[in-house]
Amino acid sequence: MRTADGDPAKGTAEIEIDAASIDTRESERDAHLKSADFFDVEKFPTLTFRSTRIAGVKGDSFSLLGDLTIHDVTREVALDVRSEGTGKDPWGGERTAFSAKTSIRRSDFGLTWNQALETGGLLVGDDIRISLDVELLKN
């Protein structure tokens, strides 16, 4: 994320996640998530978010809108962002922390694998909550 003159309204963000870096601390689940049933990391190695605009700046909070791409499907999402403060680190650098949250439907990105349960219902829900904690170092 970049900001101009410390003003979040002039900032931009680009996030890229290596899909193969999934680690749920359960190797069989990780292998399934990396397979063609879910993220298909061989075909789609990255998940990306690129901001397009900032809106609704109110004090330390704002909405960061941008394009989220999963499985080569791009949808606009809005991240609810909050500044968590700025301070000096032990090495003299200035750091600023942000937290962000949003929700998506995995089916909107082509992630549709599921399995019916014997008791009814489905094994995997469609609604996904995403939360980020980001720390920036001023250059």
N, C-alpha and C positions, 0 to 999 in steps of 0.2 A: 504494500500500500504506500502511496505517496501522497503527501499533503503539500500545499503551497502556503508558506508563511504560517504554518500551524493551523490553517483553516480547513476543517474537514469538508466543507462545502466545495472546496477546490481540489479535493483528493481523488485519486484513482486507485483501483485495486486489481491485481491479476494474481490468481491463485491456481496452481497446477498441482494435482495430487497423482502420484504414481499408483495406479489401481492395484498393482502387485504388492504394494506395501500394507495391504489389509492385514491386521493382526488382532484377532479377537481372543487370543490365548487358547484357542481350540483348533488344532491343526486340521482336523477333518472339516470343520465348518469353514475355515479359511480357504481350503482347497475347493470347497463347493462354491463359495462366494467368488472365487477367481475363475471358475469354470464358465462355460457358455450359458449355463442356467441363469447366471447373474451378471457379473461385470465383464466376463469374456475378455480377460486381460491380454490374451494373445492378439485379439483383433482390435480392442479399444484400450490401449495402455494407460491413458490418462483421463482424469476428470478435471474440468477447468471451470473457472468463474472469472469473468471479465466485467468489471463495472461499466455502466453506461451513464449513470447520473446519481446525484445525491439529492435527496428531498427531505422535507420535514425536519430541518435542523431545529431542535429545541434544547437549548442548554448543552448538555453532554450527550444527547441522543440524536440519532438521525436514521433515515432509511437509506441503505445503499442498494440501488437497483442495478441489476446486471444480468448477463447471460450465463446460465449454468449449462454445461455440456456434459452429458453422460451417454455413452453408447452412440455417439454421433448424433444425438438428439439435443437440440438447444432450446431452452425455455427461459423466459424472463422470470427471475425470482427477486424478492425484496428481502434483504437482510435487515433486521432490527438491530442497530449497532448502538453501543454505549461506550463512551470513553471511561476507562477505569483509572485514569490519572497518569501523571508524568512524574518522573523522579530520576535522580542520578544513580547510576549503578556503581559497584565498587571500583571500576576502572576509569571513572570520570565521564562516562558516556551518558547521554540523556535518552531515556527510554519512555515510551508512551504505550500504554496497554489499552486494548479494546476487547470487548466481548460482543458476539453477534449470534443471532438465532433466526431460524426460519423453518418452515415445514414444506415438504414437497410430497407428491404422490409418485411412488416409484414407477407405476404403470405409465405415467406421462413420459417417461424416458425409456420405454421399451423393456423395463425389468418386470416381467409378468409371471415368471416361474412361481408355482405354488403347488401345494399338495393338500388334498382334503383330509381332514382328521376323522377318525372313527366316530368320535363323539359329536361330529358336525363342525362346521366352520372350516377355516383354512389355517395352515401352518404359519404363513408369513403375512403380516399386515401390509397394507398399501401405503399408509401414512408414515412418513419418515421425518423425524425431527433432527435438525442439524444445528449443532452449536460449535462455535469457534472461540478460542481465546488466542489473541494475537498480540505480540509485543514488537514494537518498532524501535529501531535504534536510529537516532538522528545522525546524519552525516556531517 
